[in-house]
Amino acid sequence: MKKDIHPKNYRMVVFKDMSNGTTFLSRSTAVTNETVIFEEDGQEYPVIKLEISNTSHPFYTGKNVLVDTAGRIDKFNKRFGKKSKVTETPAATAE
């Protein structure tokens, strides 16, 4: 392995899954300005917010439904959803 390719500034960080509120403590070099008090030990740590983690991902949970946090379904329905009843064209009624 190559020497000195890994960062040396690891620190303890709380990762928070925003879809279900689960938190876990791990080491990371990710930069953040937000902090949170970790419930298990009562100490304050930097927090990294995640959209999805192993506690909410369908592969790990066995559920096929995924929480839609960005409103993708609403955007799709607005764009491609059912349209109002199409009126007949004059050429079609003349027959």
Phi, psi and omega in degrees: 000151178286145179271150174059037176257347180262145179294154181250359185259045176291146176214162179284132182223143174268129174258130182240122176280115186285342181280333179225000175082005180290139177235149173212154184256132179206173177269144180200160173251003181297142184265134176207152178258348182273147177230160179211152175271119181286126188296328186288326180238355176076008180264158181267132180226158170296150182238137174247124182268131181246146174281328184208144177220187181294342179276348180234353181284134183302328180298319182275328184271339182084004179265142179269348182268130180247135179292127182268099184273341184261359180073030183296323181294317178297320178297318179296312181297324179293322183278315188241006184294180182298133179269165176292164184302130182281130178282151181287147179278153180302326181293325181287329181277341182287341182288000000 
